[in-house]
Amino acid sequence: LFFEVLDENGAVADRILRDQPRGWTVNYPSWRELDPGESWVFDVTLDPSEWGHSLCDGPNPLLIRPVYEVRPDNETDECGVVTGRFEGDSLEVTVHYYL
């Protein structure tokens, strides 16, 4: 999962928010099965310590678009995982920074 920051015309600006690399307690793909038309919603906190970029130094409000991308590899082939790039609708967000 990553987020593209969009400009006022909806084009991708110079910032893409990706989470920081980290160690995992397990190292195998997990999955969730969705029925046709079903959605899966979860909370994401854009904390700069997790995402490697502060949104506080840019314009407010921001227009962002979530992107989930799975590239094909041996494991996706073996497990029958759907691969591709899936984009959500863009969303205007206001960033608040609390100390």
VEXBA-690194 format. One record per residue (C-alpha): x, y, z. Coordinates in steps of 0.25 Angstrom, whole numbers, padded with zeros to 4 digits, always signed. Layout:
<recs>
<rec><xx>X</xx><yy>Y</yy><zz>Z</zz></rec>
...
</recs>
This chain:
<recs>
<rec><xx>+0000</xx><yy>+0000</yy><zz>+0000</zz></rec>
<rec><xx>+0005</xx><yy>+0014</yy><zz>-0003</zz></rec>
<rec><xx>-0001</xx><yy>+0028</yy><zz>-0006</zz></rec>
<rec><xx>+0001</xx><yy>+0037</yy><zz>-0017</zz></rec>
<rec><xx>+0000</xx><yy>+0052</yy><zz>-0014</zz></rec>
<rec><xx>-0007</xx><yy>+0059</yy><zz>-0026</zz></rec>
<rec><xx>-0006</xx><yy>+0073</yy><zz>-0031</zz></rec>
<rec><xx>-0019</xx><yy>+0082</yy><zz>-0033</zz></rec>
<rec><xx>-0021</xx><yy>+0075</yy><zz>-0047</zz></rec>
<rec><xx>-0020</xx><yy>+0061</yy><zz>-0041</zz></rec>
<rec><xx>-0007</xx><yy>+0058</yy><zz>-0047</zz></rec>
<rec><xx>+0004</xx><yy>+0051</yy><zz>-0038</zz></rec>
<rec><xx>+0012</xx><yy>+0061</yy><zz>-0031</zz></rec>
<rec><xx>+0026</xx><yy>+0059</yy><zz>-0027</zz></rec>
<rec><xx>+0023</xx><yy>+0052</yy><zz>-0014</zz></rec>
<rec><xx>+0019</xx><yy>+0037</yy><zz>-0012</zz></rec>
<rec><xx>+0017</xx><yy>+0032</yy><zz>+0002</zz></rec>
<rec><xx>+0022</xx><yy>+0018</yy><zz>+0005</zz></rec>
<rec><xx>+0024</xx><yy>+0012</yy><zz>+0018</zz></rec>
<rec><xx>+0038</xx><yy>+0010</yy><zz>+0023</zz></rec>
<rec><xx>+0045</xx><yy>-0004</yy><zz>+0022</zz></rec>
<rec><xx>+0044</xx><yy>-0012</yy><zz>+0035</zz></rec>
<rec><xx>+0047</xx><yy>-0026</yy><zz>+0040</zz></rec>
<rec><xx>+0035</xx><yy>-0036</yy><zz>+0040</zz></rec>
<rec><xx>+0032</xx><yy>-0047</yy><zz>+0050</zz></rec>
<rec><xx>+0027</xx><yy>-0055</yy><zz>+0039</zz></rec>
<rec><xx>+0032</xx><yy>-0055</yy><zz>+0024</zz></rec>
<rec><xx>+0021</xx><yy>-0061</yy><zz>+0016</zz></rec>
<rec><xx>+0009</xx><yy>-0055</yy><zz>+0008</zz></rec>
<rec><xx>-0004</xx><yy>-0054</yy><zz>+0015</zz></rec>
<rec><xx>-0017</xx><yy>-0051</yy><zz>+0008</zz></rec>
<rec><xx>-0032</xx><yy>-0047</yy><zz>+0010</zz></rec>
<rec><xx>-0043</xx><yy>-0053</yy><zz>+0001</zz></rec>
<rec><xx>-0053</xx><yy>-0043</yy><zz>-0004</zz></rec>
<rec><xx>-0066</xx><yy>-0046</yy><zz>-0011</zz></rec>
<rec><xx>-0069</xx><yy>-0039</yy><zz>-0024</zz></rec>
<rec><xx>-0073</xx><yy>-0024</yy><zz>-0020</zz></rec>
<rec><xx>-0068</xx><yy>-0026</yy><zz>-0006</zz></rec>
<rec><xx>-0059</xx><yy>-0016</yy><zz>+0001</zz></rec>
<rec><xx>-0048</xx><yy>-0016</yy><zz>+0012</zz></rec>
<rec><xx>-0046</xx><yy>-0004</yy><zz>+0019</zz></rec>
<rec><xx>-0035</xx><yy>-0001</yy><zz>+0030</zz></rec>
<rec><xx>-0029</xx><yy>+0011</yy><zz>+0037</zz></rec>
<rec><xx>-0016</xx><yy>+0016</yy><zz>+0033</zz></rec>
<rec><xx>-0008</xx><yy>+0026</yy><zz>+0041</zz></rec>
<rec><xx>+0002</xx><yy>+0034</yy><zz>+0033</zz></rec>
<rec><xx>+0012</xx><yy>+0036</yy><zz>+0044</zz></rec>
<rec><xx>+0025</xx><yy>+0041</yy><zz>+0038</zz></rec>
<rec><xx>+0033</xx><yy>+0031</yy><zz>+0047</zz></rec>
<rec><xx>+0025</xx><yy>+0020</yy><zz>+0039</zz></rec>
<rec><xx>+0024</xx><yy>+0026</yy><zz>+0025</zz></rec>
<rec><xx>+0038</xx><yy>+0033</yy><zz>+0024</zz></rec>
<rec><xx>+0032</xx><yy>+0046</yy><zz>+0020</zz></rec>
<rec><xx>+0025</xx><yy>+0057</yy><zz>+0027</zz></rec>
<rec><xx>+0013</xx><yy>+0063</yy><zz>+0021</zz></rec>
<rec><xx>+0014</xx><yy>+0075</yy><zz>+0030</zz></rec>
<rec><xx>+0024</xx><yy>+0082</yy><zz>+0020</zz></rec>
<rec><xx>+0014</xx><yy>+0082</yy><zz>+0009</zz></rec>
<rec><xx>+0002</xx><yy>+0089</yy><zz>+0005</zz></rec>
<rec><xx>-0011</xx><yy>+0087</yy><zz>+0013</zz></rec>
<rec><xx>-0021</xx><yy>+0081</yy><zz>+0009</zz></rec>
<rec><xx>-0014</xx><yy>+0070</yy><zz>+0001</zz></rec>
<rec><xx>-0021</xx><yy>+0062</yy><zz>-0010</zz></rec>
<rec><xx>-0016</xx><yy>+0047</yy><zz>-0008</zz></rec>
<rec><xx>-0019</xx><yy>+0034</yy><zz>-0015</zz></rec>
<rec><xx>-0017</xx><yy>+0020</yy><zz>-0009</zz></rec>
<rec><xx>-0010</xx><yy>+0010</yy><zz>-0018</zz></rec>
<rec><xx>-0009</xx><yy>-0005</yy><zz>-0015</zz></rec>
<rec><xx>+0001</xx><yy>-0012</yy><zz>-0024</zz></rec>
<rec><xx>+0005</xx><yy>-0026</yy><zz>-0024</zz></rec>
<rec><xx>+0015</xx><yy>-0030</yy><zz>-0034</zz></rec>
<rec><xx>+0016</xx><yy>-0044</yy><zz>-0040</zz></rec>
<rec><xx>+0026</xx><yy>-0054</yy><zz>-0035</zz></rec>
<rec><xx>+0028</xx><yy>-0069</yy><zz>-0031</zz></rec>
<rec><xx>+0020</xx><yy>-0068</yy><zz>-0018</zz></rec>
<rec><xx>+0008</xx><yy>-0060</yy><zz>-0025</zz></rec>
<rec><xx>+0008</xx><yy>-0071</yy><zz>-0036</zz></rec>
<rec><xx>+0009</xx><yy>-0082</yy><zz>-0026</zz></rec>
<rec><xx>-0002</xx><yy>-0077</yy><zz>-0017</zz></rec>
<rec><xx>-0011</xx><yy>-0072</yy><zz>-0028</zz></rec>
<rec><xx>-0011</xx><yy>-0057</yy><zz>-0023</zz></rec>
<rec><xx>-0017</xx><yy>-0047</yy><zz>-0032</zz></rec>
<rec><xx>-0006</xx><yy>-0037</yy><zz>-0037</zz></rec>
<rec><xx>-0007</xx><yy>-0023</yy><zz>-0042</zz></rec>
<rec><xx>-0009</xx><yy>-0008</yy><zz>-0038</zz></rec>
<rec><xx>-0022</xx><yy>-0004</yy><zz>-0031</zz></rec>
<rec><xx>-0025</xx><yy>+0010</yy><zz>-0029</zz></rec>
<rec><xx>-0035</xx><yy>+0016</yy><zz>-0020</zz></rec>
<rec><xx>-0042</xx><yy>+0029</yy><zz>-0021</zz></rec>
<rec><xx>-0034</xx><yy>+0042</yy><zz>-0018</zz></rec>
<rec><xx>-0037</xx><yy>+0048</yy><zz>-0005</zz></rec>
<rec><xx>-0035</xx><yy>+0062</yy><zz>+0001</zz></rec>
<rec><xx>-0028</xx><yy>+0062</yy><zz>+0014</zz></rec>
<rec><xx>-0024</xx><yy>+0072</yy><zz>+0024</zz></rec>
<rec><xx>-0011</xx><yy>+0069</yy><zz>+0032</zz></rec>
<rec><xx>-0011</xx><yy>+0072</yy><zz>+0047</zz></rec>
<rec><xx>+0002</xx><yy>+0072</yy><zz>+0054</zz></rec>
<rec><xx>+0002</xx><yy>+0070</yy><zz>+0069</zz></rec>
<rec><xx>+0014</xx><yy>+0070</yy><zz>+0079</zz></rec>
</recs>
